[in-house]
Amino acid sequence: MDFIFKNIFGSEKHPDILISFLNATLKPKYPIVKVNIK
């Protein structure tokens, strides 16, 4: 499960998927527009 999660949401090739997930889950006052994946 962790492997799949990291491959989907932790990919440097597709940060938009992670950004969408974080915005939908956290519902921040100001939307997340950029992430740094290490």
C-alpha positions in Angstrom: 0.0 0.0 0.0 2.8 2.5 0.9 4.6 1.6 -2.3 1.5 2.4 -4.4 0.8 5.6 -2.5 4.4 6.8 -3.0 4.3 6.0 -6.7 1.0 7.8 -7.3 1.4 10.9 -5.0 5.2 11.1 -4.6 6.1 11.2 -8.3 8.1 14.2 -9.4 6.7 13.7 -12.9 3.1 14.4 -11.7 3.0 16.9 -8.8 -0.4 18.0 -9.9 -1.9 14.7 -8.5 -0.4 15.4 -5.1 -1.5 19.0 -5.1 -5.1 18.0 -5.9 -5.1 15.4 -3.2 -3.7 17.8 -0.6 -6.1 20.5 -1.5 -9.1 18.1 -1.4 -8.0 16.6 1.9 -6.8 19.6 3.9 -9.1 22.2 2.4 -6.6 25.0 3.2 -7.7 28.7 3.2 -5.3 29.3 0.4 -4.9 26.5 -2.2 -1.6 24.7 -2.4 -0.1 25.5 -5.8 3.4 24.0 -5.6 5.1 21.1 -3.8 8.7 20.0 -3.5 9.2 16.3 -3.6 12.4 15.0 -2.2 
